Amino acid sequence: MVDSQRKKLEAAGAAEEVISSSKEEGEALTQAEVPAGPSPPDAHAEQTEPQEKTQSEERGRDGANNAGSSDAEKEEERILNLDELWQRLCDAPPECHSLLKKNLTQEIFDDLKDKSSKFNGRLEDCIRSGCENTDSGVGVYACDPDAYTTFAPLLDAVIRDYHKVSELKHPNPDFGDIDKLDFGDLDPSGEMIVSTRVRVGRSHDSYGFPPVLKKEDRVEMEKKTVEALKKLDGELKGSYHPLTGMTKETQKQLTEDHFLFNDSDRFLRAAGGYNDWPTGRGIFFNDKKTFLVWVNEEDHLRFISMQMGGNLKEVYTRLVKAIRALESSGLSFAKREGLGYLTFCPSNLGTTLRASVHIKIPKLSQTPDFKAFCDKYNIQARGIHGEHTESVGGVYDISNKRRLGLTEIEAIQEMRRGVEAVIAEEKKL
């Protein structure tokens, strides 16, 4: 395979995941191209789930550019207070079906409207994006880790609804014994699986999320993260590239590799996700570009392990080793009992783990029961550019559906069994 083809395929795996707030059922990293030169603080562009579900997919469908607004539009951009946001949600058009609209009742609103989290986050910080963008899928972001406790009456309801669980009893983390994994390459022949990727999101437990962060907080987080990343060795050793001051040459190369993210999603923008752009943001990757870390994109941290082919064991093992190494380097991640690891968006909790392959299944994908087949194994299929996109050349993105309510090793095994079933079924046809 020529180098340009390899890069495109790796990009499709790595950039495709990073998760967000109106994500519907599956999730894809938002891979966004960064324009030459650092993006200005007010840049507007459309961001999809880093290639993790394009984040705009989970937030809604349209991430249109708002540049050149009319006076009326500028008035719309005025910062609304909580009562104004609530009124806008109450007056939302009939086509508004967000989980925020469904779960924020008058009773819950009255109960939460005067509360503040330990990071001084308030209800308006959590619901602003969904009130300003009534076409959101979820419509809610946590203003900080403590919001999952302070505003639990709303967030717990949204979480149960989104993740389709009746109880919030996420187990303690368990990555399994990586020296005794009972799986390896899911496609030894290399005929079907193009690439494999596993990613997780993490949040520093001593900092809030974008709505309450100050510029100096982002700089501090970046500094602490980079110090930990510099301690990685062996296969994980690499380099960090801050967005601030990034040269055009570096931007061009990282954009071609599909490794960069930008400030283009209107749902995330409304939630404060791009405040102080591009300060405190950057990307780390190892020498082989098989392990990446996004710093202060949507979440504080996004860890991504990927490579060409179907060796799930190598990809998963690399990720687990990286997580353990960074934890031992002093990074402490936010968790809540019953919810597991916490991130900015309630669609991405628990394990926060998404494991996926890009796989050639031209026959199975055309059968009328394809979706039902995937549902049977708790996996999700979508086009390689994210949910609701078409397949390219019969290649689909297959990933685990569940992140909450099971351990990391259980999520990986569920994905592994699903992919094995897909391969077996394709070969039968």
Secondary structure, 3 states (H helix, E strand, C coil): CCHHHHHHHHHHHHCEECCCCCCCCCCEECCCCCCCCCCCCCCCCCCCCCEECCHHHHHCCCCCCCCCCCHHHHHHCCCCCHHHHHHHHHCCCCCCCCHHHHHCCHHHHHHHCCCECCCCCEHHHHHHHHHHCCCCCCCCCCCCCCHHHHCHHHHHHHHHHHHCCCCCCECCCCCCCCCCCCCCECCCCCCCEEEEEEEEEECECCCCCHHHCCHHHHHHHHHHHHHHHCCCCHHHCEEEEECCCCCHHHHHHHHHCCCCCCCCCHHHHHCCCCCCCCCCCEEEEECCCCEEEEECCCCCEEEEEEEECCEHHHHHHHHHHHHHHHHHCCCCECEECECEECCCCCCCCECCCEEEEEEECCCHHHCCCHHHHHHHCCEEEEECCECCCCCECCEEEEEECCCCCCCHHHHHHHHHHHHHHHHHHHHHC
